[in-house]
């Protein structure tokens, strides 16, 4: 095993480069416009409630059965 490995970039340059690239990625994600959701439609709310029930009911039923 080689004990005196050399970096292709100095360690401080690699740290600054990774920090700047991750900062640019975060800023690029913030630049996109969020989609606007219109809650005036009752169908959208019904779909959300139905999805929540379908997802949550087995969890609640399993917990009740476990407690009994």
C-alpha positions as CSV (number, residue, x, y, z in Angstrom):
1,X,0.0,0.0,0.0
2,X,1.3,3.3,-1.0
3,X,1.6,5.7,2.0
4,X,2.6,8.9,0.1
5,X,-0.4,9.2,-2.3
6,X,-0.7,12.5,-4.2
7,X,-3.9,14.2,-5.1
8,X,-4.3,15.4,-8.6
9,X,-5.7,18.6,-7.1
10,X,-4.6,20.1,-3.8
11,X,-7.0,19.2,-1.0
12,X,-8.1,22.7,-0.4
13,X,-8.9,23.2,-4.1
14,X,-10.9,20.0,-4.2
15,X,-12.9,21.2,-1.2
16,X,-13.6,24.6,-2.7
17,X,-14.5,23.1,-6.0
18,X,-17.0,20.6,-4.4
19,X,-18.5,23.3,-2.2
20,X,-19.0,25.7,-5.2
21,X,-20.5,22.9,-7.4
22,X,-22.9,21.9,-4.7
23,X,-23.9,25.6,-4.1
24,X,-24.5,26.0,-7.8
25,X,-26.7,22.9,-7.8
26,X,-28.7,24.2,-4.9
27,X,-29.2,27.6,-6.6
28,X,-30.1,26.0,-9.9
29,X,-32.9,24.1,-8.1
30,X,-34.2,27.3,-6.5
31,X,-34.4,29.0,-9.8
32,X,-37.2,26.8,-11.1
33,X,-40.7,28.2,-10.6
34,X,-42.9,26.1,-8.4
35,X,-46.1,24.8,-10.0
36,X,-49.2,26.5,-8.7
37,X,-51.9,24.3,-7.4
38,X,-55.5,25.5,-7.7
39,X,-57.6,24.2,-4.7
40,X,-60.9,25.5,-6.2
41,X,-61.7,22.1,-7.6
42,X,-63.4,19.7,-5.2
43,X,-62.3,16.7,-7.3
44,X,-58.6,17.3,-6.4
45,X,-59.4,17.3,-2.7
46,X,-61.4,14.1,-3.0
47,X,-58.5,12.4,-4.8
48,X,-56.1,13.5,-2.1
49,X,-58.4,12.2,0.6
50,X,-58.9,8.9,-1.2
51,X,-55.1,8.5,-1.6
52,X,-54.6,9.2,2.1
53,X,-57.2,6.7,3.1
54,X,-55.8,4.0,0.8
55,X,-52.3,4.6,2.2
56,X,-53.2,5.1,5.8
57,X,-55.9,2.6,6.6
58,X,-53.6,-0.5,6.4
59,X,-51.2,1.2,8.8
60,X,-53.9,2.0,11.3
61,X,-55.5,-1.4,11.0
62,X,-52.2,-3.2,11.6
63,X,-51.5,-1.0,14.6
64,X,-54.9,-1.8,16.1
65,X,-54.4,-5.5,15.5
66,X,-51.0,-5.4,17.1
67,X,-52.3,-3.7,20.2
68,X,-55.0,-6.3,20.6
